[in-house]
Amino acid sequence: MTLHFFSKPEGRNGTLMGHAPAGLLMMGIASFLMFQMFLRVRRIQHFLKTNLNHKKKNESSRSIGAIYAQAHFPEKDMMMYRTIGTIVVVGTGIMMVAEQMAKMFDPTYKGSFQHQILYFNFMMIGLSQILESYGRLPPESARIVFGVTMMVEYIMLYPHAKMKEGAVDQSLHVYQSYFGFVNSLAMFYSVANPKSVVAYIFAMAIFFLQGCWWITIGFYMGGIDYAPHMIPTILASEILLLTLVIMILCASFLPPTPPSSSNDNTQKNNNKNINSYNNWHNDTDLEDTSEQLFEPLSLAME
């Protein structure tokens, strides 16, 4: 079977290159942010190991989420935010131009306006990151805009999916719209509960899965035939593989969870740990601990 990159095979209303670049961009950003989060958690774990005595280690490990929220939410690395925002704006801008060119070369092409709005919707994420990085928007604005854009994606894609004539094409786009809805709720929850590292991991995982699914749709548009009853199986395979990878990362980077305790001083200890970490984080050059951050992953399970 021939795979078409730019042309539309018979019975298809899109192309591989009209879907895959957006998926690759989403997967790349989600991968970077997730791996960065794991490295930051590893850094916090290193701080707790080296700066607290043995008796306090079990209790202090419960405060990793609190320390992470205090140190990294709202995002403090404005250069990183600005860079990602610029990549998103430029990437979606190129896609909008390519969409318009496709319309010029193929007057029978339908859906250009809807696709342009969808691309502009994703561009809003990058614009909000750039503006927040310059202090022109309040803290956490970019993450809130992210949640809004994911909800807009659902609002646009669900009726778009229902108008599809083929059962396979419709199923592919319906699932994609569901991802947007779930991603929106996950990010809003993460913003409302910044101490929940799990919520942030879940939001980035769904964003990564969205990218995988756009590429899956792209392969279908490029000429790969899927049986209608196989669509849920393909989706389940991608979800399970991604879950396995995240489980391995969590087991490698996150510390073991200590037994629960009814100690009334837990919150006070958390506050002390947060202040200590902030002072240590500001006084410590990242390069001084780079070797410890990139030790074999098995050492993180000690």
SULWOVEN-V403709 format. One record per backbone hydrogen bond with DSSP energy under -0.5 kcal/mol. CO is the residue of the C=O (numbers start at 1). NH is the residue of the N-H. If there is no record, write none. Layout:
# SULWOVEN-V403709
co: [CO,CO]
nh: [NH,NH]
This chain:
# SULWOVEN-V403709
co: [2,4,5,7,9,16,16,19,20,21,22,23,24,25,26,27,28,29,30,31,32,33,34,35,36,37,38,39,40,41,42,43,44,45,46,47,48,53,53,54,54,56,57,58,59,60,61,63,64,65,66,67,68,69,76,77,78,79,80,81,82,83,84,85,86,87,88,89,90,91,92,93,94,95,96,97,98,99,100,101,102,106,111,112,113,114,115,116,117,118,119,120,122,122,123,124,125,126,127,128,129,130,131,131,132,138,140,141,142,143,144,145,146,147,148,149,150,151,152,153,154,155,156,157,158,159,161,166,167,168,169,170,171,172,173,174,175,176,177,178,179,180,181,182,183,184,185,186,187,188,189,191,193,195,196,197,198,199,200,201,202,203,204,205,206,207,208,209,210,211,212,213,214,215,216,217,218,219,220,221,222,227,227,228,230,231,232,233,234,235,236,237,238,239,240,241,242,243,244,245,246,247,248,249,250,256,263,265,266,267,268,269,270,271,272,273,274,275,276,277,278,279,280,285,285,286,287,289,290,292,296,297,298,299]
nh: [4,16,17,9,12,19,20,23,24,25,26,27,28,29,30,31,32,33,34,35,36,37,38,39,40,41,42,43,44,45,46,47,48,49,50,51,52,56,57,57,58,60,61,62,62,63,64,67,68,69,70,71,72,73,78,81,82,83,84,85,86,87,88,89,90,91,92,93,94,95,96,97,98,99,100,101,102,103,104,105,106,109,115,116,117,118,119,120,121,122,123,124,125,126,127,128,129,130,131,132,133,134,136,137,135,141,144,145,146,147,148,149,150,151,152,153,154,155,156,157,158,159,160,161,162,163,164,170,171,172,173,174,175,176,177,178,179,180,181,182,183,184,185,186,187,188,189,190,191,192,193,194,196,197,200,201,202,203,204,205,206,207,208,209,210,211,212,213,214,215,216,217,218,219,220,221,222,224,223,9,4,230,231,231,234,235,236,237,238,239,240,241,242,243,244,245,246,247,248,249,250,251,252,253,254,258,266,269,270,271,272,273,274,275,276,277,278,279,280,281,282,283,284,288,289,289,290,293,294,295,299,300,301,302]
